């Protein structure tokens, strides 16, 4: 239990240092930025798991549903 206070102090100091260098802004990220961040990971997962056929099937189904 006594060690918990020391860890809390270290964490608090780290947060202050992070905030001093600008930190993250509060608010939302632009949708295009979010898309640019996600697309490489999505492409990697499609290649690694061989799910290209599933992606095409789902996209086709959504296209048909929106076309109605």
Predicted model as a PDB file, atoms N, CA, C, CB and O in Angstrom, pLDDT in the B-factor column:
MODEL        1                                                                  
ATOM      1  N   UNK A   1       0.801  -1.194   0.000  1.00 55.00           N  
ATOM      2  CA  UNK A   1       0.000   0.000   0.000  1.00 55.00           C  
ATOM      3  C   UNK A   1       0.848   1.263   0.000  1.00 55.00           C  
ATOM      4  CB  UNK A   1      -0.913  -0.005   1.179  1.00 55.00           C  
ATOM      5  O   UNK A   1       0.497   2.251  -0.645  1.00 55.00           O  
ATOM      6  N   UNK A   2       1.957   1.231   0.719  1.00 59.00           N  
ATOM      7  CA  UNK A   2       2.794   2.426   0.820  1.00 59.00           C  
ATOM      8  C   UNK A   2       3.406   2.773  -0.532  1.00 59.00           C  
ATOM      9  CB  UNK A   2       3.901   2.222   1.865  1.00 59.00           C  
ATOM     10  O   UNK A   2       3.700   3.937  -0.805  1.00 59.00           O  
ATOM     11  N   UNK A   3       3.595   1.767  -1.373  1.00 65.00           N  
ATOM     12  CA  UNK A   3       4.210   1.987  -2.688  1.00 65.00           C  
ATOM     13  C   UNK A   3       3.256   2.683  -3.656  1.00 65.00           C  
ATOM     14  CB  UNK A   3       4.667   0.658  -3.283  1.00 65.00           C  
ATOM     15  O   UNK A   3       3.705   3.268  -4.641  1.00 65.00           O  
ATOM     16  N   UNK A   4       1.971   2.631  -3.399  1.00 67.00           N  
ATOM     17  CA  UNK A   4       0.976   3.224  -4.289  1.00 67.00           C  
ATOM     18  C   UNK A   4       1.129   4.734  -4.391  1.00 67.00           C  
ATOM     19  CB  UNK A   4      -0.420   2.883  -3.812  1.00 67.00           C  
ATOM     20  O   UNK A   4       0.984   5.301  -5.474  1.00 67.00           O  
ATOM     21  N   UNK A   5       1.419   5.389  -3.274  1.00 64.00           N  
ATOM     22  CA  UNK A   5       1.553   6.842  -3.284  1.00 64.00           C  
ATOM     23  C   UNK A   5       2.727   7.274  -4.151  1.00 64.00           C  
ATOM     24  CB  UNK A   5       1.726   7.372  -1.861  1.00 64.00           C  
ATOM     25  O   UNK A   5       2.628   8.278  -4.856  1.00 64.00           O  
ATOM     26  N   UNK A   6       3.817   6.552  -4.116  1.00 65.00           N  
ATOM     27  CA  UNK A   6       4.988   6.894  -4.935  1.00 65.00           C  
ATOM     28  C   UNK A   6       4.656   6.769  -6.416  1.00 65.00           C  
ATOM     29  CB  UNK A   6       6.187   5.986  -4.580  1.00 65.00           C  
ATOM     30  O   UNK A   6       5.040   7.624  -7.214  1.00 65.00           O  
ATOM     31  N   UNK A   7       3.950   5.717  -6.784  1.00 65.00           N  
ATOM     32  CA  UNK A   7       3.571   5.546  -8.190  1.00 65.00           C  
ATOM     33  C   UNK A   7       2.626   6.636  -8.654  1.00 65.00           C  
ATOM     34  CB  UNK A   7       2.927   4.187  -8.404  1.00 65.00           C  
ATOM     35  O   UNK A   7       2.719   7.099  -9.791  1.00 65.00           O  
ATOM     36  N   UNK A   8       1.714   7.053  -7.780  1.00 64.00           N  
ATOM     37  CA  UNK A   8       0.783   8.122  -8.136  1.00 64.00           C  
ATOM     38  C   UNK A   8       1.524   9.423  -8.364  1.00 64.00           C  
ATOM     39  CB  UNK A   8      -0.274   8.303  -7.049  1.00 64.00           C  
ATOM     40  O   UNK A   8       1.182  10.177  -9.275  1.00 64.00           O  
ATOM     41  N   UNK A   9       2.535   9.700  -7.549  1.00 62.00           N  
ATOM     42  CA  UNK A   9       3.327  10.929  -7.724  1.00 62.00           C  
ATOM     43  C   UNK A   9       4.072  10.905  -9.056  1.00 62.00           C  
ATOM     44  CB  UNK A   9       4.331  11.101  -6.558  1.00 62.00           C  
ATOM     45  O   UNK A   9       4.120  11.914  -9.761  1.00 62.00           O  
ATOM     46  N   UNK A  10       4.645   9.771  -9.397  1.00 61.00           N  
ATOM     47  CA  UNK A  10       5.386   9.658 -10.662  1.00 61.00           C  
ATOM     48  C   UNK A  10       4.435   9.863 -11.837  1.00 61.00           C  
ATOM     49  CB  UNK A  10       6.092   8.275 -10.772  1.00 61.00           C  
ATOM     50  O   UNK A  10       4.779  10.552 -12.797  1.00 61.00           O  
ATOM     51  N   UNK A  11       3.249   9.275 -11.769  1.00 64.00           N  
ATOM     52  CA  UNK A  11       2.264   9.432 -12.843  1.00 64.00           C  
ATOM     53  C   UNK A  11       1.842  10.885 -13.003  1.00 64.00           C  
ATOM     54  CB  UNK A  11       1.037   8.564 -12.569  1.00 64.00           C  
ATOM     55  O   UNK A  11       1.724  11.386 -14.121  1.00 64.00           O  
ATOM     56  N   UNK A  12       1.616  11.561 -11.876  1.00 62.00           N  
ATOM     57  CA  UNK A  12       1.202  12.965 -11.910  1.00 62.00           C  
ATOM     58  C   UNK A  12       2.286  13.834 -12.522  1.00 62.00           C  
ATOM     59  CB  UNK A  12       0.865  13.461 -10.501  1.00 62.00           C  
ATOM     60  O   UNK A  12       1.995  14.738 -13.305  1.00 62.00           O  
ATOM     61  N   UNK A  13       3.538  13.564 -12.167  1.00 64.00           N  
ATOM     62  CA  UNK A  13       4.650  14.332 -12.730  1.00 64.00           C  
ATOM     63  C   UNK A  13       4.738  14.103 -14.230  1.00 64.00           C  
ATOM     64  CB  UNK A  13       5.981  13.950 -12.051  1.00 64.00           C  
ATOM     65  O   UNK A  13       5.010  15.037 -14.985  1.00 64.00           O  
ATOM     66  N   UNK A  14       4.514  12.886 -14.664  1.00 60.00           N  
ATOM     67  CA  UNK A  14       4.545  12.583 -16.093  1.00 60.00           C  
ATOM     68  C   UNK A  14       3.456  13.328 -16.842  1.00 60.00           C  
ATOM     69  CB  UNK A  14       4.397  11.088 -16.321  1.00 60.00           C  
ATOM     70  O   UNK A  14       3.682  13.808 -17.953  1.00 60.00           O  
ATOM     71  N   UNK A  15       2.285  13.428 -16.248  1.00 58.00           N  
ATOM     72  CA  UNK A  15       1.185  14.156 -16.894  1.00 58.00           C  
ATOM     73  C   UNK A  15       1.515  15.638 -17.021  1.00 58.00           C  
ATOM     74  CB  UNK A  15      -0.123  13.974 -16.103  1.00 58.00           C  
ATOM     75  O   UNK A  15       1.233  16.258 -18.047  1.00 58.00           O  
ATOM     76  N   UNK A  16       2.116  16.204 -15.969  1.00 60.00           N  
ATOM     77  CA  UNK A  16       2.487  17.619 -16.028  1.00 60.00           C  
ATOM     78  C   UNK A  16       3.517  17.859 -17.115  1.00 60.00           C  
ATOM     79  CB  UNK A  16       3.028  18.094 -14.676  1.00 60.00           C  
ATOM     80  O   UNK A  16       3.425  18.839 -17.855  1.00 60.00           O  
ATOM     81  N   UNK A  17       4.502  16.971 -17.218  1.00 54.00           N  
ATOM     82  CA  UNK A  17       5.534  17.126 -18.239  1.00 54.00           C  
ATOM     83  C   UNK A  17       4.915  17.007 -19.625  1.00 54.00           C  
ATOM     84  CB  UNK A  17       6.651  16.076 -18.055  1.00 54.00           C  
ATOM     85  O   UNK A  17       5.274  17.757 -20.533  1.00 54.00           O  
ATOM     86  N   UNK A  18       3.997  16.079 -19.789  1.00 55.00           N  
ATOM     87  CA  UNK A  18       3.336  15.901 -21.088  1.00 55.00           C  
ATOM     88  C   UNK A  18       2.528  17.139 -21.444  1.00 55.00           C  
ATOM     89  CB  UNK A  18       2.424  14.656 -21.071  1.00 55.00           C  
ATOM     90  O   UNK A  18       2.546  17.583 -22.592  1.00 55.00           O  
ATOM     91  N   UNK A  19       1.818  17.699 -20.468  1.00 56.00           N  
ATOM     92  CA  UNK A  19       1.013  18.890 -20.719  1.00 56.00           C  
ATOM     93  C   UNK A  19       1.896  20.092 -21.042  1.00 56.00           C  
ATOM     94  CB  UNK A  19       0.127  19.198 -19.510  1.00 56.00           C  
ATOM     95  O   UNK A  19       1.489  20.970 -21.803  1.00 56.00           O  
ATOM     96  N   UNK A  20       3.088  20.140 -20.478  1.00 58.00           N  
ATOM     97  CA  UNK A  20       3.992  21.268 -20.719  1.00 58.00           C  
ATOM     98  C   UNK A  20       4.454  21.303 -22.176  1.00 58.00           C  
ATOM     99  CB  UNK A  20       5.209  21.188 -19.782  1.00 58.00           C  
ATOM    100  O   UNK A  20       4.767  22.372 -22.700  1.00 58.00           O  
ATOM    101  N   UNK A  21       4.498  20.154 -22.828  1.00 60.00           N  
ATOM    102  CA  UNK A  21       4.951  20.088 -24.220  1.00 60.00           C  
ATOM    103  C   UNK A  21       3.794  20.103 -25.210  1.00 60.00           C  
ATOM    104  CB  UNK A  21       5.783  18.844 -24.435  1.00 60.00           C  
ATOM    105  O   UNK A  21       3.968  19.685 -26.354  1.00 60.00           O  
ATOM    106  N   UNK A  22       2.671  20.554 -24.818  1.00 61.00           N  
ATOM    107  CA  UNK A  22       1.555  20.701 -25.749  1.00 61.00           C  
ATOM    108  C   UNK A  22       0.459  19.682 -25.536  1.00 61.00           C  
ATOM    109  CB  UNK A  22       2.048  20.603 -27.149  1.00 61.00           C  
ATOM    110  O   UNK A  22      -0.721  20.023 -25.610  1.00 61.00           O  
ATOM    111  N   UNK A  23       0.818  18.445 -25.274  1.00 59.00           N  
ATOM    112  CA  UNK A  23      -0.181  17.420 -25.029  1.00 59.00           C  
ATOM    113  C   UNK A  23      -1.186  17.292 -26.162  1.00 59.00           C  
ATOM    114  CB  UNK A  23      -0.901  17.711 -23.751  1.00 59.00           C  
ATOM    115  O   UNK A  23      -1.019  17.893 -27.223  1.00 59.00           O  
ATOM    116  N   UNK A  24      -2.217  16.514 -25.933  1.00 60.00           N  
ATOM    117  CA  UNK A  24      -3.283  16.372 -26.928  1.00 60.00           C  
ATOM    118  C   UNK A  24      -4.326  17.437 -26.720  1.00 60.00           C  
ATOM    119  CB  UNK A  24      -3.925  14.982 -26.858  1.00 60.00           C  
ATOM    120  O   UNK A  24      -4.677  17.776 -25.590  1.00 60.00           O  
ATOM    121  N   UNK A  25      -4.815  17.958 -27.819  1.00 63.00           N  
ATOM    122  CA  UNK A  25      -5.915  18.913 -27.718  1.00 63.00           C  
ATOM    123  C   UNK A  25      -7.200  18.152 -27.456  1.00 63.00           C  
ATOM    124  CB  UNK A  25      -6.035  19.775 -29.006  1.00 63.00           C  
ATOM    125  O   UNK A  25      -7.373  17.018 -27.903  1.00 63.00           O  
ATOM    126  N   UNK A  26      -8.082  18.785 -26.734  1.00 65.00           N  
ATOM    127  CA  UNK A  26      -9.382  18.166 -26.564  1.00 65.00           C  
ATOM    128  C   UNK A  26     -10.208  18.478 -27.808  1.00 65.00           C  
ATOM    129  CB  UNK A  26     -10.092  18.670 -25.260  1.00 65.00           C  
ATOM    130  O   UNK A  26      -9.948  19.464 -28.496  1.00 65.00           O  
ATOM    131  N   UNK A  27     -11.173  17.665 -28.089  1.00 77.00           N  
ATOM    132  CA  UNK A  27     -11.995  17.877 -29.267  1.00 77.00           C  
ATOM    133  C   UNK A  27     -11.983  16.645 -30.149  1.00 77.00           C  
ATOM    134  CB  UNK A  27     -11.513  19.095 -30.049  1.00 77.00           C  
ATOM    135  O   UNK A  27     -11.551  15.567 -29.742  1.00 77.00           O  
ATOM    136  N   UNK A  28     -12.461  16.828 -31.352  1.00 85.00           N  
ATOM    137  CA  UNK A  28     -12.546  15.696 -32.264  1.00 85.00           C  
ATOM    138  C   UNK A  28     -11.534  15.831 -33.381  1.00 85.00           C  
ATOM    139  CB  UNK A  28     -13.950  15.575 -32.838  1.00 85.00           C  
ATOM    140  O   UNK A  28     -11.071  16.925 -33.703  1.00 85.00           O  
ATOM    141  N   UNK A  29     -11.207  14.704 -33.956  1.00 83.00           N  
ATOM    142  CA  UNK A  29     -10.266  14.641 -35.057  1.00 83.00           C  
ATOM    143  C   UNK A  29     -11.057  14.729 -36.364  1.00 83.00           C  
ATOM    144  CB  UNK A  29      -9.406  13.332 -34.995  1.00 83.00           C  
ATOM    145  O   UNK A  29     -12.178  14.227 -36.452  1.00 83.00           O  
ATOM    146  N   UNK A  30     -10.479  15.356 -37.357  1.00 89.00           N  
ATOM    147  CA  UNK A  30     -11.146  15.470 -38.652  1.00 89.00           C  
ATOM    148  C   UNK A  30     -11.365  14.070 -39.232  1.00 89.00           C  
ATOM    149  CB  UNK A  30     -10.311  16.351 -39.633  1.00 89.00           C  
ATOM    150  O   UNK A  30     -10.483  13.219 -39.111  1.00 89.00           O  
ATOM    151  N   UNK A  31     -12.508  13.813 -39.852  1.00 88.00           N  
ATOM    152  CA  UNK A  31     -12.795  12.472 -40.376  1.00 88.00           C  
ATOM    153  C   UNK A  31     -11.762  11.976 -41.388  1.00 88.00           C  
ATOM    154  CB  UNK A  31     -14.155  12.463 -41.018  1.00 88.00           C  
ATOM    155  O   UNK A  31     -11.459  10.783 -41.421  1.00 88.00           O  
ATOM    156  N   UNK A  32     -11.217  12.875 -42.213  1.00 91.00           N  
ATOM    157  CA  UNK A  32     -10.211  12.422 -43.179  1.00 91.00           C  
ATOM    158  C   UNK A  32      -8.917  11.997 -42.494  1.00 91.00           C  
ATOM    159  CB  UNK A  32      -9.919  13.523 -44.190  1.00 91.00           C  
ATOM    160  O   UNK A  32      -8.251  11.065 -42.944  1.00 91.00           O  
ATOM    161  N   UNK A  33      -8.564  12.675 -41.415  1.00 90.00           N  
ATOM    162  CA  UNK A  33      -7.370  12.289 -40.663  1.00 90.00           C  
ATOM    163  C   UNK A  33      -7.593  10.926 -40.014  1.00 90.00           C  
ATOM    164  CB  UNK A  33      -7.023  13.357 -39.587  1.00 90.00           C  
ATOM    165  O   UNK A  33      -6.711  10.068 -40.038  1.00 90.00           O  
ATOM    166  N   UNK A  34      -8.762  10.734 -39.441  1.00 87.00           N  
ATOM    167  CA  UNK A  34      -9.078   9.445 -38.828  1.00 87.00           C  
ATOM    168  C   UNK A  34      -9.059   8.330 -39.869  1.00 87.00           C  
ATOM    169  CB  UNK A  34     -10.448   9.500 -38.136  1.00 87.00           C  
ATOM    170  O   UNK A  34      -8.569   7.234 -39.596  1.00 87.00           O  
ATOM    171  N   UNK A  35      -9.585   8.602 -41.048  1.00 87.00           N  
ATOM    172  CA  UNK A  35      -9.583   7.605 -42.121  1.00 87.00           C  
ATOM    173  C   UNK A  35      -8.166   7.276 -42.552  1.00 87.00           C  
ATOM    174  CB  UNK A  35     -10.393   8.101 -43.319  1.00 87.00           C  
ATOM    175  O   UNK A  35      -7.833   6.109 -42.757  1.00 87.00           O  
ATOM    176  N   UNK A  36      -7.330   8.295 -42.692  1.00 91.00           N  
ATOM    177  CA  UNK A  36      -5.939   8.075 -43.092  1.00 91.00           C  
ATOM    178  C   UNK A  36      -5.179   7.271 -42.043  1.00 91.00           C  
ATOM    179  CB  UNK A  36      -5.239   9.411 -43.333  1.00 91.00           C  
ATOM    180  O   UNK A  36      -4.240   6.549 -42.376  1.00 91.00           O  
ATOM    181  N   UNK A  37      -5.575   7.391 -40.787  1.00 90.00           N  
ATOM    182  CA  UNK A  37      -4.918   6.615 -39.736  1.00 90.00           C  
ATOM    183  C   UNK A  37      -5.373   5.156 -39.747  1.00 90.00           C  
ATOM    184  CB  UNK A  37      -5.196   7.237 -38.369  1.00 90.00           C  
ATOM    185  O   UNK A  37      -4.588   4.258 -39.444  1.00 90.00           O  
ATOM    186  N   UNK A  38      -6.619   4.923 -40.090  1.00 90.00           N  
ATOM    187  CA  UNK A  38      -7.189   3.573 -39.993  1.00 90.00           C  
ATOM    188  C   UNK A  38      -6.919   2.731 -41.235  1.00 90.00           C  
ATOM    189  CB  UNK A  38      -8.683   3.659 -39.759  1.00 90.00           C  
ATOM    190  O   UNK A  38      -6.743   1.517 -41.126  1.00 90.00           O  
ATOM    191  N   UNK A  39      -6.884   3.346 -42.401  1.00 90.00           N  
ATOM    192  CA  UNK A  39      -6.760   2.579 -43.642  1.00 90.00           C  
ATOM    193  C   UNK A  39      -5.530   1.676 -43.713  1.00 90.00           C  
ATOM    194  CB  UNK A  39      -6.733   3.515 -44.793  1.00 90.00           C  
ATOM    195  O   UNK A  39      -5.673   0.531 -44.142  1.00 90.00           O  
ATOM    196  N   UNK A  40      -4.333   2.112 -43.322  1.00 91.00           N  
ATOM    197  CA  UNK A  40      -3.195   1.188 -43.389  1.00 91.00           C  
ATOM    198  C   UNK A  40      -3.376  -0.055 -42.527  1.00 91.00           C  
ATOM    199  CB  UNK A  40      -1.937   1.900 -42.971  1.00 91.00           C  
ATOM    200  O   UNK A  40      -3.023  -1.157 -42.947  1.00 91.00           O  
ATOM    201  N   UNK A  41      -3.921   0.111 -41.331  1.00 88.00           N  
ATOM    202  CA  UNK A  41      -4.166  -1.039 -40.470  1.00 88.00           C  
ATOM    203  C   UNK A  41      -5.233  -1.944 -41.071  1.00 88.00           C  
ATOM    204  CB  UNK A  41      -4.586  -0.582 -39.070  1.00 88.00           C  
ATOM    205  O   UNK A  41      -5.104  -3.168 -41.032  1.00 88.00           O  
ATOM    206  N   UNK A  42      -6.269  -1.361 -41.618  1.00 85.00           N  
ATOM    207  CA  UNK A  42      -7.327  -2.168 -42.236  1.00 85.00           C  
ATOM    208  C   UNK A  42      -6.777  -2.960 -43.411  1.00 85.00           C  
ATOM    209  CB  UNK A  42      -8.493  -1.276 -42.698  1.00 85.00           C  
ATOM    210  O   UNK A  42      -7.104  -4.136 -43.573  1.00 85.00           O  
ATOM    211  N   UNK A  43      -5.944  -2.328 -44.234  1.00 87.00           N  
ATOM    212  CA  UNK A  43      -5.352  -3.028 -45.376  1.00 87.00           C  
ATOM    213  C   UNK A  43      -4.455  -4.168 -44.903  1.00 87.00           C  
ATOM    214  CB  UNK A  43      -4.549  -2.049 -46.252  1.00 87.00           C  
ATOM    215  O   UNK A  43      -4.470  -5.254 -45.483  1.00 87.00           O  
ATOM    216  N   UNK A  44      -3.679  -3.925 -43.857  1.00 89.00           N  
ATOM    217  CA  UNK A  44      -2.811  -4.973 -43.319  1.00 89.00           C  
ATOM    218  C   UNK A  44      -3.626  -6.160 -42.822  1.00 89.00           C  
ATOM    219  CB  UNK A  44      -1.947  -4.420 -42.184  1.00 89.00           C  
ATOM    220  O   UNK A  44      -3.269  -7.310 -43.078  1.00 89.00           O  
ATOM    221  N   UNK A  45      -4.721  -5.889 -42.112  1.00 83.00           N  
ATOM    222  CA  UNK A  45      -5.558  -6.975 -41.608  1.00 83.00           C  
ATOM    223  C   UNK A  45      -6.204  -7.760 -42.738  1.00 83.00           C  
ATOM    224  CB  UNK A  45      -6.629  -6.427 -40.684  1.00 83.00           C  
ATOM    225  O   UNK A  45      -6.336  -8.981 -42.653  1.00 83.00           O  
ATOM    226  N   UNK A  46      -6.606  -7.070 -43.789  1.00 82.00           N  
ATOM    227  CA  UNK A  46      -7.202  -7.766 -44.933  1.00 82.00           C  
ATOM    228  C   UNK A  46      -6.189  -8.694 -45.568  1.00 82.00           C  
ATOM    229  CB  UNK A  46      -7.727  -6.763 -45.973  1.00 82.00           C  
ATOM    230  O   UNK A  46      -6.518  -9.828 -45.915  1.00 82.00           O  
ATOM    231  N   UNK A  47      -4.957  -8.227 -45.725  1.00 85.00           N  
ATOM    232  CA  UNK A  47      -3.916  -9.051 -46.350  1.00 85.00           C  
ATOM    233  C   UNK A  47      -3.531 -10.216 -45.444  1.00 85.00           C  
ATOM    234  CB  UNK A  47      -2.673  -8.199 -46.673  1.00 85.00           C  
ATOM    235  O   UNK A  47      -3.410 -11.349 -45.908  1.00 85.00           O  
ATOM    236  N   UNK A  48      -3.339  -9.945 -44.161  1.00 86.00           N  
ATOM    237  CA  UNK A  48      -2.892 -10.988 -43.234  1.00 86.00           C  
ATOM    238  C   UNK A  48      -3.939 -12.088 -43.084  1.00 86.00           C  
ATOM    239  CB  UNK A  48      -2.577 -10.381 -41.866  1.00 86.00           C  
ATOM    240  O   UNK A  48      -3.600 -13.272 -43.086  1.00 86.00           O  
ATOM    241  N   UNK A  49      -5.185 -11.712 -42.956  1.00 82.00           N  
ATOM    242  CA  UNK A  49      -6.227 -12.708 -42.721  1.00 82.00           C  
ATOM    243  C   UNK A  49      -6.931 -13.151 -43.995  1.00 82.00           C  
ATOM    244  CB  UNK A  49      -7.240 -12.165 -41.759  1.00 82.00           C  
ATOM    245  O   UNK A  49      -7.854 -13.964 -43.937  1.00 82.00           O  
ATOM    246  N   UNK A  50      -6.514 -12.635 -45.135  1.00 78.00           N  
ATOM    247  CA  UNK A  50      -7.095 -13.078 -46.399  1.00 78.00           C  
ATOM    248  C   UNK A  50      -8.572 -12.800 -46.507  1.00 78.00           C  
ATOM    249  CB  UNK A  50      -6.860 -14.531 -46.582  1.00 78.00           C  
ATOM    250  O   UNK A  50      -9.315 -13.615 -47.053  1.00 78.00           O  
ATOM    251  N   UNK A  51      -9.009 -11.681 -46.005  1.00 79.00           N  
ATOM    252  CA  UNK A  51     -10.430 -11.388 -45.965  1.00 79.00           C  
ATOM    253  C   UNK A  51     -10.925 -10.537 -47.106  1.00 79.00           C  
ATOM    254  CB  UNK A  51     -10.755 -10.724 -44.706  1.00 79.00           C  
ATOM    255  O   UNK A  51     -11.994  -9.937 -46.996  1.00 79.00           O  
ATOM    256  N   UNK A  52     -10.192 -10.460 -48.196  1.00 79.00           N  
ATOM    257  CA  UNK A  52     -10.593  -9.582 -49.297  1.00 79.00           C  
ATOM    258  C   UNK A  52     -11.955  -9.983 -49.861  1.00 79.00           C  
ATOM    259  CB  UNK A  52      -9.539  -9.607 -50.409  1.00 79.00           C  
ATOM    260  O   UNK A  52     -12.773  -9.119 -50.176  1.00 79.00           O  
ATOM    261  N   UNK A  53     -12.201 -11.278 -49.990  1.00 84.00           N  
ATOM    262  CA  UNK A  53     -13.484 -11.736 -50.522  1.00 84.00           C  
ATOM    263  C   UNK A  53     -14.632 -11.319 -49.612  1.00 84.00           C  
ATOM    264  CB  UNK A  53     -13.478 -13.258 -50.699  1.00 84.00           C  
ATOM    265  O   UNK A  53     -15.700 -10.933 -50.089  1.00 84.00           O  
ATOM    266  N   UNK A  54     -14.411 -11.398 -48.299  1.00 82.00           N  
ATOM    267  CA  UNK A  54     -15.451 -11.002 -47.353  1.00 82.00           C  
ATOM    268  C   UNK A  54     -15.725  -9.505 -47.451  1.00 82.00           C  
ATOM    269  CB  UNK A  54     -15.044 -11.376 -45.918  1.00 82.00           C  
ATOM    270  O   UNK A  54     -16.875  -9.073 -47.368  1.00 82.00           O  
ATOM    271  N   UNK A  55     -14.669  -8.717 -47.629  1.00 76.00           N  
ATOM    272  CA  UNK A  55     -14.850  -7.270 -47.754  1.00 76.00           C  
ATOM    273  C   UNK A  55     -15.643  -6.948 -49.010  1.00 76.00           C  
ATOM    274  CB  UNK A  55     -13.488  -6.549 -47.780  1.00 76.00           C  
ATOM    275  O   UNK A  55     -16.551  -6.118 -48.976  1.00 76.00           O  
ATOM    276  N   UNK A  56     -15.305  -7.599 -50.119  1.00 82.00           N  
ATOM    277  CA  UNK A  56     -16.009  -7.361 -51.374  1.00 82.00           C  
ATOM    278  C   UNK A  56     -17.470  -7.784 -51.258  1.00 82.00           C  
ATOM    279  CB  UNK A  56     -15.326  -8.114 -52.526  1.00 82.00           C  
ATOM    280  O   UNK A  56     -18.358  -7.086 -51.748  1.00 82.00           O  
ATOM    281  N   UNK A  57     -17.725  -8.912 -50.617  1.00 86.00           N  
ATOM    282  CA  UNK A  57     -19.097  -9.396 -50.446  1.00 86.00           C  
ATOM    283  C   UNK A  57     -19.916  -8.416 -49.615  1.00 86.00           C  
ATOM    284  CB  UNK A  57     -19.103 -10.783 -49.784  1.00 86.00           C  
ATOM    285  O   UNK A  57     -21.049  -8.094 -49.972  1.00 86.00           O  
ATOM    286  N   UNK A  58     -19.349  -7.941 -48.510  1.00 86.00           N  
ATOM    287  CA  UNK A  58     -20.070  -7.005 -47.659  1.00 86.00           C  
ATOM    288  C   UNK A  58     -20.318  -5.683 -48.377  1.00 86.00           C  
ATOM    289  CB  UNK A  58     -19.299  -6.763 -46.367  1.00 86.00           C  
ATOM    290  O   UNK A  58     -21.407  -5.117 -48.284  1.00 86.00           O  
ATOM    291  N   UNK A  59     -19.303  -5.189 -49.097  1.00 84.00           N  
ATOM    292  CA  UNK A  59     -19.472  -3.938 -49.831  1.00 84.00           C  
ATOM    293  C   UNK A  59     -20.544  -4.080 -50.906  1.00 84.00           C  
ATOM    294  CB  UNK A  59     -18.145  -3.504 -50.461  1.00 84.00           C  
ATOM    295  O   UNK A  59     -21.329  -3.161 -51.136  1.00 84.00           O  
ATOM    296  N   UNK A  60     -20.569  -5.222 -51.551  1.00 89.00           N  
ATOM    297  CA  UNK A  60     -21.588  -5.470 -52.563  1.00 89.00           C  
ATOM    298  C   UNK A  60     -22.980  -5.500 -51.935  1.00 89.00           C  
ATOM    299  CB  UNK A  60     -21.306  -6.788 -53.294  1.00 89.00           C  
ATOM    300  O   UNK A  60     -23.927  -4.946 -52.492  1.00 89.00           O  
ATOM    301  N   UNK A  61     -23.101  -6.140 -50.788  1.00 91.00           N  
ATOM    302  CA  UNK A  61     -24.392  -6.216 -50.102  1.00 91.00           C  
ATOM    303  C   UNK A  61     -24.869  -4.823 -49.689  1.00 91.00           C  
ATOM    304  CB  UNK A  61     -24.291  -7.132 -48.867  1.00 91.00           C  
ATOM    305  O   UNK A  61     -26.045  -4.490 -49.835  1.00 91.00           O  
ATOM    306  N   UNK A  62     -23.946  -4.021 -49.175  1.00 90.00           N  
ATOM    307  CA  UNK A  62     -24.310  -2.658 -48.774  1.00 90.00           C  
ATOM    308  C   UNK A  62     -24.724  -1.852 -49.997  1.00 90.00           C  
ATOM    309  CB  UNK A  62     -23.134  -1.963 -48.043  1.00 90.00           C  
ATOM    310  O   UNK A  62     -25.691  -1.092 -49.943  1.00 90.00           O  
ATOM    311  N   UNK A  63     -24.002  -2.011 -51.092  1.00 88.00           N  
ATOM    312  CA  UNK A  63     -24.344  -1.313 -52.324  1.00 88.00           C  
ATOM    313  C   UNK A  63     -25.722  -1.673 -52.824  1.00 88.00           C  
ATOM    314  CB  UNK A  63     -23.331  -1.612 -53.386  1.00 88.00           C  
ATOM    315  O   UNK A  63     -26.476  -0.799 -53.255  1.00 88.00           O  
ATOM    316  N   UNK A  64     -26.061  -2.941 -52.774  1.00 90.00           N  
ATOM    317  CA  UNK A  64     -27.396  -3.385 -53.200  1.00 90.00           C  
ATOM    318  C   UNK A  64     -28.459  -2.823 -52.275  1.00 90.00           C  
ATOM    319  CB  UNK A  64     -27.480  -4.924 -53.228  1.00 90.00           C  
ATOM    320  O   UNK A  64     -29.515  -2.384 -52.729  1.00 90.00           O  
ATOM    321  N   UNK A  65     -28.180  -2.835 -50.974  1.00 91.00           N  
ATOM    322  CA  UNK A  65     -29.159  -2.334 -50.014  1.00 91.00           C  
ATOM    323  C   UNK A  65     -29.374  -0.836 -50.197  1.00 91.00           C  
ATOM    324  CB  UNK A  65     -28.708  -2.635 -48.577  1.00 91.00           C  
ATOM    325  O   UNK A  65     -30.509  -0.370 -50.104  1.00 91.00           O  
ATOM    326  N   UNK A  66     -28.323  -0.075 -50.452  1.00 89.00           N  
ATOM    327  CA  UNK A  66     -28.471   1.364 -50.659  1.00 89.00           C  
ATOM    328  C   UNK A  66     -29.137   1.684 -51.994  1.00 89.00           C  
ATOM    329  CB  UNK A  66     -27.114   2.043 -50.585  1.00 89.00           C  
ATOM    330  O   UNK A  66     -29.771   2.729 -52.137  1.00 89.00           O  
ATOM    331  N   UNK A  67     -28.998   0.803 -52.955  1.00 86.00           N  
ATOM    332  CA  UNK A  67     -29.581   1.019 -54.275  1.00 86.00           C  
ATOM    333  C   UNK A  67     -31.090   0.836 -54.296  1.00 86.00           C  
ATOM    334  CB  UNK A  67     -28.952   0.087 -55.266  1.00 86.00           C  
ATOM    335  O   UNK A  67     -31.752   1.270 -55.238  1.00 86.00           O  
ATOM    336  N   UNK A  68     -31.632   0.211 -53.289  1.00 59.00           N  
ATOM    337  CA  UNK A  68     -33.073  -0.046 -53.273  1.00 59.00           C  
ATOM    338  C   UNK A  68     -33.853   1.178 -52.951  1.00 59.00           C  
ATOM    339  CB  UNK A  68     -33.411  -1.119 -52.292  1.00 59.00           C  
ATOM    340  O   UNK A  68     -35.082   1.132 -52.898  1.00 59.00           O  
TER     341      UNK A  68                                                      
ENDMDL                                                                          
END                                                                             
